[in-house]
Amino acid sequence: MATVIEMKATARPRAGKGAARAERRAGRVPGVIYGDNKTPLPISLDYNELRQKIYAGHFLTTIYELEVDGEKHRVIPRDYQLEPIRDNPIHVDFMRLGVGAKIRVSIPIHVRNAEGSPGIKRGGTVNIVTHAIDVVVAPEVIPPYIEVDVSDLDINHSRHLSDVKLPEGLKPVSRTDVTLVTIVPPSGYAEEMRAAAQAATAAAAPEAGAAPAAGAAPAGGAAPAGGAAAAPAGGGAKK
């Protein structure tokens, strides 16, 4: 269930770059509320409060009840801009949420049970391939994250989107089965596996130069039966 947080704003009497700069000089951040088939409403917010909300995390997936001069607006942040040098907020956009609205948001993934993974126990490392999943969802049921269990993953094994049971009400945007997490091998793992395979092959092969089995015929012909000498060529002995 998404958390609804209250926040206050003030309507801006003027729009435009000059008015926005004036708001920033006054310690406020200009913004706008739009959507739900209503006229966009220019607003400004307290700089310190907005900055705290942004850096607290999950800002773009949190529903806000934004009070503007006594009137409340149910909104969700859709974008914000930071100044390039100090990363301080300089503008923010909010979208109104009408009754029955569904929106597209990016939900971060949260890896769990990594310590029980066979691959981790063998020295592997969790590699998060996809950090967030884009979904379409009703604002009321936006989860803070999507859990990805890797307790059974070995080295070079992965967890894909189709392997994860999404919370009810979430519909993934992607139609492909994207890779979420992989257990990557430790340094030198490939060389160790190659050496082990070569050793196993050598052990399975017959040893070179092994002695012939007992009773085996020597090279060059068979031995006479019973050990008897061979008869001379041309017939028997003279009388």
N, C-alpha and C positions, 0 to 999 in steps of 0.2 A: 504494500500500500504506500502510495507516495505521500510524503510529508508536505503539509501546507504551512507556510511560514508567512507571518504578517510583516509588512514593510510599508513605510510611508513615503510618499512622493508629493511633489508640488507641480501643478500645471504651469507650463511656460507660456507666457503671453505672446512671445515671439519665437519664430523659427529662423533657421539660417545660421551661417558660420559665425557671424558677429555675435548673435545672441548666445550661441553655444560657448564661445570663448568667454563671454561675460559670466556665464554660469560657472565655468571652471575657475575663473579668478575669484569667485565668491565661495570656493570650496565645495562645489556641487558638480554632479556629473549629468550632462544632458542625455535624454533618452526619448523613446517613443513607445506608445502602446498602439498596436494595430490588430486588424483581423476581426472575425465574427461579423463581417458586412457592416462595420461601423467606421466612422471617420477617424483617422489616426489622431492620437492625442499626444502632443509634445509635452514631456515632463522633465523634471530634474530630481535627482536623488542626492542624499548626503554622501559625500565622497568616502569617508571613513567606513560608514556602514556598508556601502556597496562593495568596497574593496575587501572587507572582511568576509562578506558572503561569497564572493568569487573565489577567494583563496581558501575557503573552508572546504571546497570540493563539492561535486555533484550540483553545481550551480545550474547547468543547462538541463537538468532532469528534475528540478525541484519546482513545485507549484507555489506561487506566491499570491497572497491576498493583498493586493497593492491598493492602499488607501490614498486617493488623490483628492485633496481638498474636501474631505468628508464622504466622498463616493468610493465604494470598494469595487475593484476590478480583479477578477480571477484570471491570472496570467501565468505564463511560463517563459523564462528567458530563451530567446532564440539565437542571440548573438551579442558579443560585446567586443569592443576595441580597446587595446592597450597601447600606450605610447611606447615607441620602439626602444627607448633608452632605459627607463626605470620601470617599465611594465606596470604602470599605473592606469586604471580605467579612465577612458575619455569619452566613451559612449556605450549605450546599452539599448537593445531592442527587446520588447516584450510582446508576446502574442496573446490576445484574448482567447479564453477557452469557453466556447459556447456549450450548451447542453448536448451531450452525446458526442462531443468532438473526439476524434482520434488523430494522433500526431505521430510524426516520425522522429525518433530520438536514438542516440547512440548510448547503449548500456555497457559499461565496462565489465570485463570478466574478472572473476576472483578465483584463483587457483587454490584448491584445498587438498589436504592429505598428501602433499608432496613428500613429506618425511617418510611415508610408508611405501613409496614407489620403489619397485625393484631396481629400476634404472638409477634412481638417486642413491640407493644403498651401494650400488656398484661404481659410484663416482660420477654419474651423469649430472646434467644441469637442466633445469626447467627453462625452456625457450618459449616465451609467449609470442606466437606468430601474429595473432589477431587480438589487439588490445581491447576492442569494443565491438559490439554487434549492433548493427542498425536494425531497428524493429519499428513496426507500427503498433501503437498501443493507446488505450484510453488513458488520459492523464491520471486518473484516480488509482491506477494499478501499476504505475511505473516503479519497478524495483530499483534499489540502489546499485545492485550489481547482479551478474549471472554467475552462479557457481559452476566451476569445471573441476570435477574430481579426477585426479591422476593417480590414485592409489595403486592401480594395477598396471601402470605403464612401465615398460622396460626401455632400455636404451634403443634409440632410433624408432620408437613407437610414438604415435600421435593420437590426439583427441580431436575429432572433427565436430562440426556443427550438428550433424545428424546423430552424434553420440550423446548429445546433451538434451535433457528434457527441460524445455523452457517453461518458465512460470506461466500459469494460465492467463490468457488474454494477450500474449505477445506473439506477433507474427513477423518472422524474419523477412527483411527486404531482399536479401540475396537469394537467388535461385540455385546457386552452386553450393556444393558441400565444402565450405572453406575449412582450412586447417586452423585450429585454435591454439593448441599447445603441442610441443614436441619435446621429448627427452633427448638432448644431444649428448654424445659420448664425451668422455674426458680426453685430454690431450694424450696422443700416443695410442689411443684405443684401436685404431685401424691397423697399426703396425703389429700390435699384440695379437689381434685376431688373425692376421696374415701368417705370423710366425707359428701360432697354434695350429692352423690348418696345414701348414707345411710339415710340421712335426707329426701330425696325425697321419698324413699321407705316407711319410717315410716309415712309420711304424707298421703300417698295414702292408707294405710291399715286402716280398720275400728277400731274405738277406743274400747279398751277392757272395758267391764262392762257397756256398754251403756244401758239406761232404755228401757223396752219394749214399743212398740207402744200402743197408747190408744185403749182399747177394746180387747187387746190381752188376750188369755186364760192363767190363772195361771198354773204353773207347777202342774201336778198330775191329770188333768181332766178338762173338760169343765164346765162352770157355767150353771145352769138351765136357760132355756129361760124365759125371762120376769121377772126374779128374783123370781119366785114361789118356795115354799118349796117343797122338794121332797116327794112323797107319801110314807107312811110307808110300809114296806114289808108285804105281806100276804093279802091284799085286803082293802075294804073301812071300814068306821066307823060302830059300832053296832047300831041297832035300839032300 
